[in-house]
Amino acid sequence: MTATLAPETVVEVKNLTAGYLPGVNILNEANLVAAKGELIGIIGPNGAGKSTLLKAIFGQVKVRGGEIRLNGEDITGLKADKLVSRGVGFVPQTNNVFPSLTIEENLQMGLFQNPKIYSERLEFVTGIFAELGKRLKQRAGSLSGGERQMVAMSRALMMDPHVLLLDEPSAGLSPVRQDDAFIRVSDINKAGVTTIMVEQNARRCLQICDRGYVLDQGTDAYTGTGRELLNDEKVIGLYLGTLGQDED
């Protein structure tokens, strides 16, 4: 009988304590694991530390305790440029494109560390976001919010990251554009990119993710598969309300 190999761990966060101001911690011994090819969702109330967790992984928040590992290597406290070169992509919630540049120039900015692979990576991202390939000369500032989000995700994918960090990709979008954003995130993940997503739209996030984490007061209060968390009475009562219940 052949033993089944455990999935390869891409990102591991252990007992992470971090914050922006001296003596004030937003994260309090938070934990997270993302295996290769997984789509991980992070939900929780406002102020729980969801975005701070992504920013700590991406070197934008002071880490005061614990560790962050990428493919087994300690990356705790590394700056963003070093993390990008090691295979971490990050898409912030706002100000995530260069509005005065064209779509093509935005994508090129994502590859400033390795411009030689532009053609190869352009083929990959336009395979997911086909409409961008037809509008490469259009300025990003003329795009809708949903279209800008596509450009931002595409730019982060240009460096062929091991993991993509998405901070509320549906924020500020119309309901139709929100649905489109979640479809795109699923497409990215199905293309083989390990993805960690923070989302306020908890129900939709849990519907598409492999596993979810519920953050509360800076620590992981609950974890499980997306389906398990959607149907967990405590999670529904405390964090999801009616959004956690299936519609008739």
Buried (B, 14 or more C-beta within 10 A) or exposed (E): EEEEEEEEBBBBBBEBBBBEEEEEBBBBBBBBBBBBBBBBBBBBBEEBBBBBBBBBBBBBBBBBBBBBBBBEEEBBBBEEEEBBEBBBBBBBBEEBBBEEBBBBBBBBEBBEEBEEEBEEBBEBBBEBBEEBBEBBEBBBEEBEEBBBBBBBBBBBBBBBBBBBBBBBBBBEBEEEBBBBBBEBBBBBBEBEBBBBBBBBBBBBBBBBBBBBBBBBEBBBBBBBEBBBBBBBEEBBEBBBEEEBEEEE
